[in-house]
């Protein structure tokens, strides 16, 4: 008996050690060292663009003068290229290695609305190789580059964008139509030109096809809007202090870059600007985004890694990213991953950020066909107010529409079908979200996975959200909600769980006299465990679908 007792003791000790080891591993994973981002360094030599004949009169086109200055400084070993006080009109600018483009506070660098100044080049659009108009600012395979100062870089995006009538006031719409351009037959969309119209009606417009040259895309050229800043394959980059605004499409697009720092930027686009993202970090490694403010027409701070087969073929994730001390005002999402995440995303830290009026707060989106794995995402200390959509959203049915429907807009409900798992099946897993406060949202928390690939291993802790609706968990597995306080208007139900498994909810707080606390449905639902929650305050604690095994739900003190 002593031998057996001793063996049992050893087994218990071993199990305890294993549990402690697993817990320690999980804690260590969340607290692993942050990535180190290598910083730029420049010679102190400064050369003004005026010394190469540039004129800040708002009339002179300074493209050649600015590019000659940049090239000259780079050839001499680098230094600072100064944009002094003035309004500097220019065409596309090409950065060079070891150059810091520095803008004075009262300097405006504005890009011309003459589309003839922008040649068609082979680039990238929404994660796929595509012909685009040359970006106002670009750089390829450069090292040690910067744009600094406190001046303004303006992309003149209004000359390029189509605009929906529903997003303008009546006076704004009449003014826009009177300026020229083309109005769609139904009167609901304005286009800058006939080429823009044709491009909008062309399937896969701009996508690179074998045997075609730039000349083959001339009839839709105006539609192929450039991103304001595109850096491709560059290393050691600093963007600091400058205002980037009014882009034709995305404002900032680093692609396949390493050691990228964005610090104390102002990034702005009109709220109605289609594809008017703030920053899209695509297939980059070692990134720091801090102290910056975004107020844009689409996603604010967004992580991407290519689209569908093209992204999977590239196979380069965005990884080792720090996002801290930022403020996002209008945007489709405050911090976003997807939907083009086919190369994956991992090891990302987001903390000490505020989202004010963003359509969605934390937004993680994908869809079938993307593939890619998004994992090891650590988020804490997030504040939000006045969120028109979801405060926290995971959605694997992204449909390329605005997250908040316009007045009168009708959308079809999702039809759930199960398809085989392939390399094109996306995955979300291992998210750790802690210390989030949101005052005002349409819905507090939303999970919607695929039946063949659930959203997995998501941990939310210390979250307080005041919203119209509570929590929805659909096709998810391994969801851990701890110390969640949802203050909802609609309490029928507070929490809806459908076709999900291993759902652990502890210490949930909710409004007294809620109509239904837990609505549990779906024949695949199992392993729902509720603890530390006073269910007696609800009029109805649980509502189980007839297809749900009664053992699927367990409530304990």
Backbone torsions as a table, in degrees:
resi	resn	phi	psi	omega
1	UNK	NA	-38.1	179.6
2	UNK	-62.8	-39.8	-179.6
3	UNK	-63.6	-45.8	178.6
4	UNK	-62.5	-46.2	179.6
5	UNK	-59.7	-41.6	178.8
6	UNK	-64.6	-40.1	178.9
7	UNK	-62.7	-44.3	178.2
8	UNK	-60.8	-39.5	179.5
9	UNK	-61.9	-43.9	179.3
10	UNK	-63.2	-40.2	179.5
11	UNK	-63.1	-44.2	179.3
12	UNK	-61.5	-42.7	179.1
13	UNK	-63.3	-42.9	179.6
14	UNK	-62.2	-43.5	179.0
15	UNK	-63.5	-41.8	179.4
16	UNK	-61.8	-42.4	179.0
17	UNK	-63.7	-40.0	-179.8
18	UNK	-63.7	-43.7	178.8
19	UNK	-62.7	-46.5	179.1
20	UNK	-63.1	-38.7	178.9
21	UNK	-63.4	-43.3	179.0
22	UNK	-63.8	-42.7	179.6
23	UNK	-64.0	-43.2	179.4
24	UNK	-62.8	-38.6	179.0
25	UNK	-63.2	-41.3	179.7
26	UNK	-64.7	-42.5	179.3
27	UNK	-65.8	-42.8	179.8
28	UNK	-62.4	-37.9	179.7
29	UNK	-61.3	-40.4	-179.5
30	UNK	-72.7	-25.8	-174.8
31	UNK	-109.8	18.0	180.0
32	UNK	-61.8	157.3	-174.7
33	UNK	-59.5	138.1	177.1
34	UNK	-69.8	150.3	179.4
35	UNK	-65.8	154.0	176.7
36	UNK	-103.2	125.9	-178.4
37	UNK	-102.8	120.2	179.6
38	UNK	-66.5	141.0	-174.4
39	UNK	-107.4	158.4	-178.8
40	UNK	-78.9	163.2	175.4
41	UNK	-152.9	131.2	-174.7
42	UNK	-128.2	155.7	168.5
43	UNK	-66.4	152.1	-176.8
44	UNK	-80.4	-9.4	-179.7
45	UNK	-55.7	132.2	-178.8
46	UNK	-123.3	132.3	178.4
47	UNK	-127.8	125.0	179.1
48	UNK	-81.8	143.3	176.6
49	UNK	-64.0	-22.1	178.5
50	UNK	-64.4	-28.6	-179.8
51	UNK	-69.9	-13.2	175.4
52	UNK	-107.5	18.6	172.9
53	UNK	94.8	4.0	179.4
54	UNK	-69.5	145.3	-179.9
55	UNK	-127.6	127.7	-177.9
56	UNK	-92.6	51.8	-176.5
57	UNK	-102.4	2.5	179.2
58	UNK	76.2	0.9	-177.2
59	UNK	-120.0	-45.6	-178.0
60	UNK	-66.5	132.2	176.9
61	UNK	-85.8	114.1	-168.4
62	UNK	-101.7	18.8	-175.0
63	UNK	-53.7	-53.3	-177.1
64	UNK	-64.9	-41.9	-178.4
65	UNK	-62.4	-43.6	-178.6
66	UNK	-68.4	-45.4	-179.1
67	UNK	-66.0	-35.5	176.4
68	UNK	-65.4	-38.9	178.5
69	UNK	-63.1	-47.0	-179.3
70	UNK	-61.3	-46.3	-178.8
71	UNK	-63.3	-41.6	-178.7
72	UNK	-63.6	-45.7	-179.6
73	UNK	-63.6	-41.9	179.7
74	UNK	-63.0	-43.5	-179.1
75	UNK	-63.4	-26.2	-179.5
76	UNK	-91.2	11.3	177.3
77	UNK	102.9	0.5	175.1
78	UNK	100.7	176.6	-178.8
79	UNK	148.2	-157.2	-175.7
80	UNK	-104.7	130.4	170.2
81	UNK	-103.6	118.1	-172.1
82	UNK	-95.3	128.7	168.1
83	UNK	-100.5	101.8	-175.6
84	UNK	-78.6	-174.5	178.6
85	UNK	-55.3	136.7	177.9
86	UNK	142.7	172.7	174.6
87	UNK	-107.2	109.0	-171.0
88	UNK	-106.5	107.2	178.2
89	UNK	-85.8	136.2	-176.2
90	UNK	-155.5	162.2	167.2
91	UNK	-94.5	-162.5	-175.2
92	UNK	-58.0	137.2	179.4
93	UNK	-111.1	133.9	178.6
94	UNK	-111.3	116.9	179.8
95	UNK	-72.7	160.2	177.8
96	UNK	-133.8	159.6	-178.1
97	UNK	-61.8	147.3	175.5
98	UNK	65.4	24.4	179.4
99	UNK	-117.8	133.0	173.6
100	UNK	-108.1	108.3	176.9
101	UNK	-82.5	113.0	-170.6
102	UNK	-116.5	125.4	-177.6
103	UNK	-107.4	127.9	172.7
104	UNK	-65.0	161.0	-176.7
105	UNK	-57.7	-40.9	-176.9
106	UNK	-99.9	32.2	175.6
107	UNK	-106.3	132.9	173.1
108	UNK	-119.3	119.7	175.4
109	UNK	-101.5	106.7	-174.8
110	UNK	-114.0	134.9	-178.3
111	UNK	-92.6	140.1	-173.0
112	UNK	-64.1	151.5	174.6
113	UNK	-93.7	11.5	174.8
114	UNK	-83.5	101.7	-175.5
115	UNK	-62.4	-21.0	-179.9
116	UNK	-66.5	-16.8	179.2
117	UNK	-79.3	-10.5	-176.3
118	UNK	-111.2	107.8	179.4
119	UNK	-78.8	154.7	174.6
120	UNK	-76.0	132.3	-179.8
121	UNK	-132.9	158.0	175.3
122	UNK	-80.4	116.9	-178.0
123	UNK	-136.8	-136.5	-175.7
124	UNK	-146.7	136.7	178.6
125	UNK	-136.2	119.4	179.8
126	UNK	49.2	45.3	172.2
127	UNK	86.7	5.3	179.7
128	UNK	-129.0	146.5	175.1
129	UNK	-59.4	132.8	-175.5
130	UNK	-157.8	154.1	170.2
131	UNK	-77.7	133.3	177.3
132	UNK	-141.0	159.6	168.1
133	UNK	-65.3	142.0	-179.2
134	UNK	-54.6	135.6	-178.5
135	UNK	-67.3	146.1	175.7
136	UNK	-51.6	-41.3	174.9
137	UNK	-128.9	130.1	-178.7
138	UNK	-146.7	162.6	174.7
139	UNK	-161.4	139.9	-177.7
140	UNK	-130.1	128.2	176.4
141	UNK	54.0	44.0	179.0
142	UNK	-101.7	166.1	177.2
143	UNK	-141.8	139.0	177.8
144	UNK	63.7	71.3	-178.8
145	UNK	-131.0	154.7	-179.2
146	UNK	-153.5	153.8	164.4
147	UNK	-128.1	117.1	-173.4
148	UNK	-134.3	-179.8	179.0
149	UNK	110.0	-162.5	-179.7
150	UNK	-131.8	18.8	179.0
151	UNK	-84.7	-169.8	-172.9
152	UNK	-121.6	133.4	173.1
153	UNK	-114.4	116.8	-172.7
154	UNK	-115.9	123.0	-175.4
155	UNK	-85.8	-0.8	179.3
156	UNK	55.3	40.5	-173.1
157	UNK	-64.2	-24.3	-179.7
158	UNK	-60.7	-24.8	178.8
159	UNK	-72.4	-20.6	-173.0
160	UNK	-102.9	-32.1	-165.6
161	UNK	-80.4	141.4	161.7
162	UNK	-79.9	153.8	-174.9
163	UNK	-136.3	134.6	175.7
164	UNK	-80.7	134.2	-179.8
165	UNK	-59.0	-38.0	-176.8
166	UNK	-63.4	-15.7	-177.5
167	UNK	-97.0	4.0	179.2
168	UNK	-122.2	158.1	170.3
169	UNK	-73.0	166.7	180.0
170	UNK	-59.9	-41.4	179.5
171	UNK	-66.3	-43.3	178.5
172	UNK	-61.2	-41.4	-179.7
173	UNK	-64.1	-45.6	-179.7
174	UNK	-62.8	-39.9	178.5
175	UNK	-64.4	-42.1	179.9
176	UNK	-64.2	-46.8	-179.2
177	UNK	-62.4	-38.9	-179.6
178	UNK	-67.5	-18.4	-178.2
179	UNK	-76.6	-9.5	-178.1
180	UNK	120.0	-154.9	179.6
181	UNK	77.4	-162.7	-173.9
182	UNK	-133.2	135.3	175.8
183	UNK	-103.2	133.3	-180.0
184	UNK	-60.6	155.2	-174.4
185	UNK	-55.7	-35.2	-179.8
186	UNK	-82.8	-0.8	176.3
187	UNK	75.2	12.4	-173.8
188	UNK	-106.2	-2.9	-178.3
189	UNK	-143.8	139.1	176.5
190	UNK	-110.9	138.8	178.8
191	UNK	-123.0	144.4	-179.6
192	UNK	-66.9	-28.1	-175.3
193	UNK	-158.9	169.7	176.9
194	UNK	-64.6	-34.2	177.9
195	UNK	-63.6	-36.0	177.3
196	UNK	-66.3	-41.1	178.2
197	UNK	-59.9	-49.3	-178.1
198	UNK	-62.3	-41.1	178.6
199	UNK	-62.2	-39.0	-179.0
200	UNK	-67.3	-21.7	179.2
201	UNK	-100.5	8.5	-179.5
202	UNK	-102.5	124.7	179.7
203	UNK	-68.6	134.6	-179.7
204	UNK	52.7	44.0	-178.1
205	UNK	-57.5	129.0	176.5
206	UNK	86.9	-12.9	-178.7
207	UNK	-62.7	132.0	-176.2
208	UNK	-66.5	128.1	177.9
209	UNK	-123.7	142.0	-179.0
210	UNK	-57.8	135.3	176.2
211	UNK	87.5	-8.3	180.0
212	UNK	-98.6	144.8	177.5
213	UNK	-114.0	178.2	179.5
214	UNK	-56.1	-34.6	-177.9
215	UNK	-61.4	-27.8	-179.0
216	UNK	-72.5	-12.0	-178.2
217	UNK	-110.2	6.8	-175.3
218	UNK	-61.0	-33.8	-176.1
219	UNK	-73.3	-10.2	175.5
220	UNK	-124.3	16.9	-172.7
221	UNK	-53.6	-44.6	-175.5
222	UNK	-62.9	-24.6	-178.7
223	UNK	-75.1	-22.8	-173.7
224	UNK	-86.0	69.8	-173.9
225	UNK	-63.8	138.8	177.8
226	UNK	-87.0	155.7	165.9
227	UNK	-79.0	147.8	-174.5
228	UNK	-60.4	-48.0	-179.7
229	UNK	-129.8	122.2	176.2
230	UNK	-127.4	120.3	175.8
231	UNK	-117.7	123.4	-173.8
232	UNK	-121.6	124.3	176.4
233	UNK	63.9	32.2	-177.4
234	UNK	-100.8	157.4	179.6
235	UNK	-130.2	143.4	-178.7
236	UNK	58.6	88.7	-175.9
237	UNK	-128.1	138.4	173.9
238	UNK	-130.5	125.2	168.2
239	UNK	-118.5	117.2	-171.7
240	UNK	-144.1	130.6	168.9
241	UNK	81.2	-20.9	-171.3
242	UNK	-81.4	155.7	170.1
243	UNK	-97.8	121.1	172.2
244	UNK	-105.6	125.5	-174.2
245	UNK	-148.3	162.0	169.0
246	UNK	56.2	52.1	-179.6
247	UNK	-80.6	149.7	172.3
248	UNK	-60.8	-34.8	177.8
249	UNK	-140.3	-125.4	177.4
250	UNK	-61.6	147.3	176.6
251	UNK	-75.6	-58.9	-173.7
252	UNK	-123.1	126.9	-176.9
253	UNK	-137.1	86.2	170.2
254	UNK	-80.6	129.3	-176.1
255	UNK	-128.2	124.4	178.4
256	UNK	56.6	40.7	-179.1
257	UNK	-106.7	161.7	176.5
258	UNK	-131.7	145.8	177.9
259	UNK	57.7	68.7	-176.6
260	UNK	-112.8	127.2	177.1
261	UNK	-121.3	124.8	171.6
262	UNK	-115.3	119.6	-172.5
263	UNK	-137.6	130.5	172.5
264	UNK	54.7	42.4	178.2
265	UNK	-92.8	155.2	165.8
266	UNK	-111.9	120.6	-177.6
267	UNK	-123.8	117.9	-169.0
268	UNK	-135.4	142.3	169.5
269	UNK	-147.2	154.1	173.9
270	UNK	-57.2	147.6	-175.6
271	UNK	-63.9	-24.0	-178.0
272	UNK	-91.6	4.0	-175.3
273	UNK	-71.0	110.9	178.0
274	UNK	-64.7	136.9	-176.7
275	UNK	57.8	25.7	-176.3
276	UNK	-88.9	51.3	-178.2
277	UNK	-60.7	159.0	174.7
278	UNK	-78.9	-71.6	176.1
279	UNK	-135.9	134.5	175.6
280	UNK	-120.0	104.5	-179.6
281	UNK	-89.4	111.0	-171.4
282	UNK	-118.3	120.8	177.2
283	UNK	50.6	47.3	-179.6
284	UNK	-113.1	159.0	-178.7
285	UNK	-131.2	135.0	-179.9
286	UNK	66.3	85.8	-173.1
287	UNK	-131.7	137.4	174.1
288	UNK	-127.1	122.7	175.1
289	UNK	-122.0	112.9	-174.4
290	UNK	-144.7	151.4	171.8
291	UNK	62.7	21.2	-173.1
292	UNK	-108.9	160.2	-178.4
293	UNK	-123.6	131.6	-178.3
294	UNK	-123.3	135.8	176.5
295	UNK	-148.3	95.3	-162.9
296	UNK	-137.0	-177.7	-175.4
297	UNK	-97.0	-9.8	179.6
298	UNK	-141.0	-147.5	-176.9
299	UNK	-61.0	144.1	-177.0
300	UNK	-79.0	-78.1	176.8
301	UNK	-109.0	114.6	-169.3
302	UNK	-129.4	138.4	178.4
303	UNK	-108.6	128.4	-179.6
304	UNK	-136.8	169.4	176.6
305	UNK	-158.8	34.4	177.1
306	UNK	100.1	161.3	-172.4
307	UNK	-117.1	128.4	171.7
308	UNK	51.8	-138.2	-174.6
309	UNK	-59.8	-38.4	179.9
310	UNK	-62.5	-40.5	178.6
311	UNK	-69.5	-39.0	178.9
312	UNK	-68.2	-37.5	178.9
313	UNK	-65.2	-41.3	175.4
314	UNK	-61.9	-47.1	172.5
315	UNK	65.5	33.1	-179.5
316	UNK	-115.9	109.4	179.4
317	UNK	-75.2	161.2	164.8
318	UNK	-89.0	125.3	-173.1
319	UNK	-147.4	158.4	178.8
320	UNK	60.3	66.3	-174.9
321	UNK	-122.1	135.4	173.8
322	UNK	-118.6	126.2	177.0
323	UNK	-124.8	113.2	-173.6
324	UNK	-147.1	150.1	173.9
325	UNK	56.6	41.6	178.2
326	UNK	-112.1	156.8	175.0
327	UNK	-123.2	130.6	176.1
328	UNK	-120.4	124.0	175.8
329	UNK	-92.4	-121.1	-179.1
330	UNK	-66.4	134.8	175.1
331	UNK	-174.0	159.3	174.7
332	UNK	-69.7	-25.6	174.8
333	UNK	-153.6	145.3	178.6
334	UNK	-71.9	-66.6	169.9
335	UNK	-115.3	130.8	-169.8
336	UNK	-134.4	141.0	165.8
337	UNK	-122.3	124.9	179.8
338	UNK	107.5	-172.0	-1.4
339	UNK	-81.5	-15.6	178.4
340	UNK	-81.4	88.6	-177.4
341	UNK	-131.9	35.4	-171.8
342	UNK	-68.9	-20.7	175.2
343	UNK	-89.0	-4.3	178.8
344	UNK	92.8	166.8	175.8
345	UNK	-151.1	137.2	-176.9
346	UNK	-158.2	158.4	177.2
347	UNK	56.9	68.1	-177.1
348	UNK	-127.2	130.4	179.3
349	UNK	-116.1	127.7	178.5
350	UNK	-128.8	122.2	-179.3
351	UNK	-155.5	158.3	177.6
352	UNK	56.0	49.9	179.4
353	UNK	-121.9	153.8	178.2
354	UNK	-125.8	135.8	177.8
355	UNK	-118.9	122.0	-173.9
356	UNK	-122.7	103.1	177.7
357	UNK	79.2	11.6	175.8
358	UNK	-69.0	144.5	-177.7
359	UNK	-55.0	-43.4	174.7
360	UNK	-131.4	148.8	-179.6
361	UNK	-80.6	-85.5	175.4
362	UNK	-94.1	117.4	-170.2
363	UNK	-126.2	117.9	-179.8
364	UNK	-123.6	113.8	-168.5
365	UNK	-134.0	144.4	174.7
366	UNK	-160.8	-175.9	178.6
367	UNK	-159.7	164.7	175.9
368	UNK	-56.9	142.1	-179.3
369	UNK	102.8	-23.8	-179.0
370	UNK	-71.7	-48.3	-168.1
371	UNK	69.9	-165.5	178.1
372	UNK	86.8	149.7	179.3
373	UNK	-120.0	127.0	173.9
374	UNK	-109.1	120.2	-172.9
375	UNK	-153.5	161.8	177.7
376	UNK	58.3	63.0	180.0
377	UNK	-113.4	124.7	-174.5
378	UNK	-120.1	118.2	-174.0
379	UNK	-131.2	130.4	174.8
380	UNK	-155.0	159.6	-179.4
381	UNK	58.7	65.4	178.9
382	UNK	-117.3	131.2	177.8
383	UNK	-117.0	139.3	179.7
384	UNK	-140.1	147.1	169.5
385	UNK	-139.4	148.2	172.4
386	UNK	54.6	59.5	178.6
387	UNK	-95.2	114.2	-177.1
388	UNK	-66.9	-25.1	180.0
389	UNK	-111.9	-131.2	-178.6
390	UNK	-87.0	141.3	174.3
391	UNK	-70.9	-43.5	178.1
392	UNK	-131.7	124.6	-174.8
393	UNK	-135.8	130.9	167.7
394	UNK	-120.7	118.2	-175.7
395	UNK	-139.9	122.2	179.5
396	UNK	-102.9	19.0	176.1
397	UNK	-123.3	38.7	-179.3
398	UNK	-58.7	134.2	-173.7
399	UNK	-122.9	18.8	176.3
400	UNK	56.5	42.6	174.2
401	UNK	-128.4	162.6	177.4
402	UNK	-57.0	140.7	-176.3
403	UNK	-66.5	-26.4	178.7
404	UNK	-114.1	116.4	-178.4
405	UNK	-61.0	144.9	174.0
406	UNK	-72.2	163.1	-179.3
407	UNK	-56.4	127.9	177.8
408	UNK	84.3	-6.3	-178.4
409	UNK	-76.2	131.8	179.3
410	UNK	-110.8	136.2	179.5
411	UNK	-127.1	139.5	-179.2
412	UNK	-73.7	146.3	178.0
413	UNK	-69.8	151.7	178.9
414	UNK	-68.0	132.1	174.5
415	UNK	-97.3	116.9	-175.2
416	UNK	-85.1	120.5	173.3
417	UNK	-135.5	153.1	178.3
418	UNK	-102.9	131.4	178.9
419	UNK	-124.1	162.0	-179.9
420	UNK	-63.6	148.3	175.6
421	UNK	-78.5	128.1	178.1
422	UNK	-135.7	-174.6	176.1
423	UNK	-65.3	-15.5	179.3
424	UNK	-89.2	3.9	178.3
425	UNK	-87.1	120.0	-179.2
426	UNK	-78.6	161.5	179.0
427	UNK	-139.4	136.6	170.1
428	UNK	-118.4	128.1	179.0
429	UNK	-159.9	156.9	176.2
430	UNK	58.6	65.2	172.4
431	UNK	-109.4	138.0	177.9
432	UNK	-126.5	108.1	-175.2
433	UNK	-119.6	125.3	-172.2
434	UNK	-142.4	145.5	174.2
435	UNK	59.6	69.2	179.0
436	UNK	-121.1	134.9	176.7
437	UNK	-128.4	130.4	178.0
438	UNK	-135.8	124.2	177.3
439	UNK	-108.5	94.8	177.9
440	UNK	103.7	109.2	175.1
441	UNK	-158.2	158.3	174.8
442	UNK	-71.2	-42.6	179.3
443	UNK	-139.3	142.8	-175.8
444	UNK	-74.2	-61.4	-173.5
445	UNK	-139.7	135.5	-177.5
446	UNK	-137.8	123.5	173.8
447	UNK	-118.8	128.5	173.6
448	UNK	-143.1	101.4	179.1
449	UNK	-95.4	-174.7	175.8
450	UNK	-95.3	147.4	179.4
451	UNK	-62.2	-31.4	179.1
452	UNK	-87.2	-11.8	179.6
453	UNK	-151.3	91.3	-179.6
454	UNK	-67.7	154.6	164.7
455	UNK	-67.7	133.7	-169.4
456	UNK	-129.5	145.1	169.4
457	UNK	54.6	64.2	176.9
458	UNK	-111.3	127.2	-176.7
459	UNK	-116.8	120.1	175.3
460	UNK	-119.9	131.5	-177.3
461	UNK	-142.8	139.8	178.4
462	UNK	57.2	63.0	-178.1
463	UNK	-121.3	127.4	176.0
464	UNK	-123.6	121.3	-177.4
465	UNK	-136.0	127.3	171.7
466	UNK	-98.8	118.2	-173.2
467	UNK	-149.2	165.6	176.5
468	UNK	-70.3	-40.1	-178.9
469	UNK	-122.8	160.5	-171.9
470	UNK	-91.7	-115.4	-170.3
471	UNK	-120.5	134.0	173.9
472	UNK	-123.1	130.1	178.6
473	UNK	-127.4	109.7	-175.8
474	UNK	-126.7	128.7	178.2
475	UNK	50.6	58.3	-179.8
476	UNK	-131.9	154.2	-179.9
477	UNK	-140.9	134.1	179.1
478	UNK	72.2	54.4	177.9
479	UNK	-104.8	125.2	-177.1
480	UNK	-119.5	111.4	179.7
481	UNK	-113.9	117.0	-176.7
482	UNK	-128.2	130.6	179.8
483	UNK	56.6	56.2	178.8
484	UNK	-104.0	129.3	178.2
485	UNK	-119.3	108.7	178.5
486	UNK	-110.4	120.4	-179.9
487	UNK	-106.3	96.2	-169.8
488	UNK	-115.0	149.7	173.6
489	UNK	-81.4	-45.4	179.2
490	UNK	-89.8	112.3	-177.4
491	UNK	-112.4	28.3	-179.6
492	UNK	-127.5	74.4	5.7
493	UNK	-103.5	178.9	170.3
494	UNK	-79.2	-44.3	179.5
495	UNK	-127.3	125.9	175.7
496	UNK	-113.0	126.7	179.8
497	UNK	-123.2	126.8	-176.5
498	UNK	-137.7	127.6	176.3
499	UNK	46.3	50.4	-178.0
500	UNK	-131.5	158.0	-176.2
501	UNK	-137.1	156.3	179.1
502	UNK	53.5	55.8	178.3
503	UNK	-101.1	118.3	-177.2
504	UNK	-116.3	116.0	-179.4
505	UNK	-122.4	118.3	-179.1
506	UNK	-126.1	137.6	177.0
507	UNK	56.5	54.6	176.1
508	UNK	-84.4	131.1	174.3
509	UNK	-110.4	142.5	-174.4
510	UNK	-154.9	168.2	-178.0
511	UNK	-65.9	141.1	174.3
512	UNK	-59.7	147.9	177.2
513	UNK	62.6	27.8	174.8
514	UNK	-59.9	143.7	-176.1
515	UNK	-65.3	-51.6	177.8
516	UNK	-136.5	126.2	-179.5
517	UNK	-82.3	-54.1	-178.7
518	UNK	-124.3	120.7	173.9
519	UNK	-107.6	109.5	-172.9
520	UNK	-115.3	124.6	-177.1
521	UNK	-144.6	171.4	177.6
522	UNK	97.3	127.1	-176.1
523	UNK	-66.1	-18.5	179.2
524	UNK	-87.8	-4.3	-177.4
525	UNK	-71.2	130.9	177.8
526	UNK	-160.9	161.2	174.8
527	UNK	65.9	37.7	176.4
528	UNK	-91.4	116.5	-176.2
529	UNK	-120.5	124.5	180.0
530	UNK	-114.6	128.8	179.5
531	UNK	-141.1	158.4	175.8
532	UNK	59.8	23.9	-175.8
533	UNK	-124.1	126.8	178.5
534	UNK	-80.4	95.0	-177.3
535	UNK	-78.2	-9.9	-176.4
536	UNK	-71.5	-15.9	-179.5
537	UNK	-75.5	-12.8	179.5
538	UNK	-92.0	147.1	176.8
539	UNK	-63.6	-39.1	175.6
540	UNK	-132.2	117.0	-176.6
541	UNK	-70.0	-46.2	-176.8
542	UNK	-138.3	146.1	173.2
543	UNK	-129.2	106.6	-176.0
544	UNK	-101.0	131.9	173.5
545	UNK	-66.0	151.5	-177.7
546	UNK	-63.4	-22.2	-179.4
547	UNK	-83.3	-5.4	-175.6
548	UNK	-92.2	129.1	174.6
549	UNK	-62.4	131.9	-178.5
550	UNK	-60.0	-24.8	179.0
551	UNK	-78.1	-6.4	-177.9
552	UNK	-68.9	-24.1	-177.1
553	UNK	-116.6	126.5	179.9
554	UNK	-128.1	123.3	-179.9
555	UNK	-115.7	124.9	179.9
556	UNK	-133.6	163.4	-179.4
557	UNK	-75.6	NA	NA
